[in-house]
Amino acid sequence: MISNDRFREIALSLPGVEERPHFDRAAFKARVIFATLHEASHTANLKFNEVDQSVFCEFEKGVYAVPNKWGQQGWTTFELDNVPEELVKDALETAYKESLKKKTK
């Protein structure tokens, strides 16, 4: 389990990451948004490439692809009450590194 505050602390510890509002969520952005946090539901969505998404989804019950077109683009939900902190930390670092490969518009 990981708290909303701890999720935020880990995300913001990555170089160059900023937090900004994004609808009803907090968004974490390096070059592009790579994670969002929905504090009320204690969930986070992270953006992965196809391979990383399948690995994280197979590894833990509390992790699944967002069940719509966003999921097909790599967005993956983490139920923060049901996943260990080390997995969340690894996932944030993975999504962050992938986001650095993206071109900004």
C-alpha positions as CSV (number, residue, x, y, z in Angstrom):
1,M,0.0,0.0,0.0
2,I,1.1,3.5,-0.7
3,S,-0.4,6.8,0.4
4,N,-1.4,9.6,-2.0
5,D,1.3,11.8,-0.4
6,R,4.0,9.2,-0.8
7,F,3.0,8.7,-4.5
8,R,3.3,12.4,-5.0
9,E,6.7,12.5,-3.2
10,I,8.1,9.7,-5.4
11,A,6.8,11.3,-8.6
12,L,8.2,14.7,-7.7
13,S,11.6,13.3,-6.8
14,L,12.2,12.4,-10.4
15,P,14.4,15.1,-12.2
16,G,12.4,17.9,-13.8
17,V,8.9,16.6,-12.8
18,E,6.2,19.2,-12.2
19,E,2.7,18.7,-10.7
20,R,-0.2,20.4,-12.4
21,P,-4.0,20.1,-12.1
22,H,-5.6,17.9,-14.7
23,F,-9.4,17.8,-14.5
24,D,-10.1,16.0,-11.2
25,R,-6.6,14.7,-10.9
26,A,-3.1,15.8,-10.2
27,A,-0.9,15.3,-13.3
28,F,2.9,14.6,-13.2
29,K,4.8,15.8,-16.2
30,A,8.4,15.7,-17.4
31,R,8.2,16.3,-21.2
32,V,4.7,15.0,-21.3
33,I,2.2,13.7,-18.6
34,F,3.3,10.3,-17.5
35,A,1.2,9.8,-14.4
36,T,-2.0,11.1,-12.8
37,L,-3.3,10.8,-9.3
38,H,-6.9,10.7,-8.3
39,E,-6.8,11.2,-4.5
40,A,-10.5,10.5,-3.8
41,S,-10.4,7.0,-5.3
42,H,-6.8,6.4,-4.2
43,T,-5.8,5.4,-7.7
44,A,-3.1,6.5,-10.2
45,N,-2.9,6.1,-13.9
46,L,0.6,5.7,-15.5
47,K,1.5,5.7,-19.2
48,F,3.6,2.8,-20.5
49,N,4.6,1.4,-23.8
50,E,2.8,-1.8,-24.8
51,V,5.4,-4.2,-23.4
52,D,5.7,-2.4,-20.0
53,Q,1.9,-2.2,-19.6
54,S,1.6,-6.0,-20.2
55,V,4.3,-6.7,-17.6
56,F,2.9,-4.5,-14.9
57,C,-0.7,-5.8,-15.5
58,E,0.4,-9.5,-15.3
59,F,2.6,-8.9,-12.2
60,E,-0.1,-7.5,-9.7
61,K,-3.8,-7.8,-9.2
62,G,-4.3,-4.2,-8.4
63,V,-2.9,-3.1,-11.8
64,Y,-4.9,-3.1,-15.0
65,A,-5.2,-1.3,-18.3
66,V,-7.7,1.5,-18.4
67,P,-10.7,-0.2,-19.9
68,N,-11.2,2.1,-22.9
69,K,-9.2,3.7,-25.8
70,W,-6.9,5.3,-23.2
71,G,-5.8,1.8,-22.0
72,Q,-5.0,0.9,-25.6
73,Q,-2.6,3.9,-25.6
74,G,-0.8,2.5,-22.6
75,W,-2.6,4.2,-19.7
76,T,-2.7,1.8,-16.7
77,T,-4.5,2.0,-13.4
78,F,-2.9,1.3,-10.1
79,E,-5.1,0.8,-7.1
80,L,-2.8,2.3,-4.5
81,D,-4.3,0.3,-1.6
82,N,-3.5,-2.9,-3.3
83,V,0.0,-2.6,-4.7
84,P,3.3,-2.4,-2.8
85,E,5.3,0.8,-2.7
86,E,8.3,-0.7,-4.5
87,L,6.2,-1.7,-7.4
88,V,4.7,1.8,-7.6
89,K,8.2,3.3,-7.4
90,D,9.4,1.0,-10.2
91,A,6.3,1.8,-12.3
92,L,6.7,5.6,-11.9
93,E,10.4,5.4,-12.9
94,T,9.5,3.3,-15.9
95,A,6.7,5.6,-17.1
96,Y,8.9,8.7,-16.4
97,K,11.8,7.3,-18.6
98,E,9.3,6.4,-21.4
99,S,7.9,10.0,-21.2
100,L,11.4,11.4,-21.8
101,K,11.4,9.7,-25.2
102,K,8.2,11.6,-26.3
103,K,8.4,14.7,-28.4
104,T,6.4,17.7,-27.1
105,K,4.2,19.6,-29.4
